[in-house]
Amino acid sequence: MRYMKLMLEYLKNYVKSRMTYRADFWIEVISDLLQQGMNLIFILIVFQHTPLLGGWTQSEVIFVYGFFMVPFGVFNTFFNIWNFGERYIVKGEMDRVLTRPAHSLYQVLLENMDPPSLFGSIVGMIVMAVCWLEMGLTLQAIDIVVFIVLVLGAVFIYGGIYTALSALSFYSDSPTGIVPLMYNIQNYGRYPVNIYNKLIRFVLTWILPFAFVGIIPASYFLEPKEDDISKLALLTPVVGLVVLGIGLFIWNRGVKRYRGAGS
Amino acid sequence: MMSAYLDFIRMRFLMMLAYRVNYYSGIIIYAINIGAYYFLWKAIYGSQETLAGFSIDQMTTYLAISWMARAFYFNNLDRDIANEIRDGSVAIQMIRPYNYLIVKLMQGFGEGLFRFLLFMIPGLAIVCFIFPVDLPTDPVVWLTYLAMLVFSFLINSQLNIMTGLFAFFVENNEGLMRMKRVMVDLFSGVIIPIAFFPGWLSSVMNWLPFQAITYLPSSIFTGRTPLAEAGSVFIIQLTWLVVLLIPIVVMWRAARQRLFVQGG
């Protein structure tokens, strides 16, 4: 309850500070969407030249992408901690965070909240709805519940992985390049995993489970394919909890090691 | 005067060299991206021999060379300029006895030289090792491509300088810079060769500078565009180089009239 109130307070502050640069807010929203749009344009152009991509139709691939946008938007809103090491460790702001009673990760996340990213989730849902109608699928109440659970699981996976990566800053002075590295690997998860070779498929499913934020949960709603990854879909929340648990564990241990920047 | 400008190249090159470790992971990132698109394109081709004039081997080569060219011509001149405008240090630079924009371009050259030698070349070597890339055997193709690459760099830097200068006119051009980056990646043909675009879009692209950055040179490199047509590619690149000077000069003139530093 207290954590909810904290969130509201941070949100109020965010709105106040953002309203100074109102035009910029919208430019940011639009440029975010444009970036997502680029990937959609890629898919659309690709399907002008082929009817199927690894056995998946255009509507299905776009549906998967739309699904992916939903957890990705939520994740970007609440886990906007790209520069954690730089800002909190090198500059020593972590000291300030640790003097307060709320959990350190929660504070860091709230301080960096980025609500405009939620527009991506909204667009993602619209994209899904359009594909849903196009494919003539039926909608049942249970689908919505499953959808929410799958999205939460996917957000947990992202959150866990990036929490763990950010926490690396506690252990090493400059873990250069690992975060952007991960950011690029995650692109693999947006497309049908069966187009990759066995090794990459295995890594994406079980080591860095980016397949669980896009293709696997989304396939729950689609017709089963040859390799039938949709059977794994309901594992998404489990994988999410495990990954988030690992992330939190690494974070908490890191905080214990933290000794301050010195100056 | 010239030697002062050359010194900016040297200084930036040495500065980049000090941070070279950051770029080792860059090579891996580019290889990962090339890999993602390599598998995608393989699935797209399926059993089809050629698409939009590219065979699958040419496509792989196109991917490799386009991403590695991006590794070379990419720079953050837009962010540098925008930051200096926002924190006001551009005012100090303006009263110094050199041309601010030329200095920026020289720093870009320094970074480009570094990226070419320590990012693009080793990156290309590694990528060729992993993926079935067909490098051209004709040395003339290589030389032509390298010459085009210089233009790619210049045109991309011009676009960056323009984007950066926008900071004079809007208070925060962060969004604009991001939008530019996405547009350059998509429209220059790094993500998809322009030949794949639907007809109307590729004819729009003919009237924009982006194709001169990646698509046209890479098509020569892969052999999709015969070497005989290299002349017209050079003309397109040269034309854009000249045309883009106009908005830069206009913006720079207007900017000096209305420099407004926030805080500081």
HADDOCK unambig.tbl for C-alpha pairs under 7 A between the chains (distance, minus, plus):
assign (segid A and resid 24 and name CA) (segid B and resid 172 and name CA) 6.40 0.50 0.50
assign (segid A and resid 24 and name CA) (segid B and resid 175 and name CA) 6.75 0.50 0.50
assign (segid A and resid 27 and name CA) (segid B and resid 175 and name CA) 5.17 0.50 0.50
assign (segid A and resid 27 and name CA) (segid B and resid 176 and name CA) 6.91 0.50 0.50
assign (segid A and resid 28 and name CA) (segid B and resid 175 and name CA) 4.65 0.50 0.50
assign (segid A and resid 31 and name CA) (segid B and resid 175 and name CA) 5.85 0.50 0.50
assign (segid A and resid 31 and name CA) (segid B and resid 178 and name CA) 6.32 0.50 0.50
assign (segid A and resid 31 and name CA) (segid B and resid 179 and name CA) 5.02 0.50 0.50
assign (segid A and resid 35 and name CA) (segid B and resid 182 and name CA) 6.00 0.50 0.50
assign (segid A and resid 38 and name CA) (segid B and resid 186 and name CA) 6.79 0.50 0.50
assign (segid A and resid 45 and name CA) (segid B and resid 196 and name CA) 6.83 0.50 0.50
assign (segid A and resid 45 and name CA) (segid B and resid 197 and name CA) 6.21 0.50 0.50
assign (segid A and resid 50 and name CA) (segid B and resid 44 and name CA) 6.08 0.50 0.50
assign (segid A and resid 53 and name CA) (segid B and resid 43 and name CA) 5.84 0.50 0.50
assign (segid A and resid 53 and name CA) (segid B and resid 44 and name CA) 5.76 0.50 0.50
assign (segid A and resid 54 and name CA) (segid B and resid 43 and name CA) 5.74 0.50 0.50
assign (segid A and resid 176 and name CA) (segid B and resid 22 and name CA) 6.20 0.50 0.50
assign (segid A and resid 177 and name CA) (segid B and resid 22 and name CA) 6.51 0.50 0.50
assign (segid A and resid 177 and name CA) (segid B and resid 25 and name CA) 5.66 0.50 0.50
assign (segid A and resid 181 and name CA) (segid B and resid 29 and name CA) 5.52 0.50 0.50
assign (segid A and resid 184 and name CA) (segid B and resid 29 and name CA) 6.61 0.50 0.50
assign (segid A and resid 184 and name CA) (segid B and resid 33 and name CA) 6.64 0.50 0.50
assign (segid A and resid 185 and name CA) (segid B and resid 32 and name CA) 6.69 0.50 0.50
assign (segid A and resid 188 and name CA) (segid B and resid 36 and name CA) 6.06 0.50 0.50
assign (segid A and resid 195 and name CA) (segid B and resid 39 and name CA) 6.22 0.50 0.50
assign (segid A and resid 195 and name CA) (segid B and resid 40 and name CA) 6.80 0.50 0.50
assign (segid A and resid 195 and name CA) (segid B and resid 43 and name CA) 6.01 0.50 0.50
assign (segid A and resid 196 and name CA) (segid B and resid 39 and name CA) 5.85 0.50 0.50
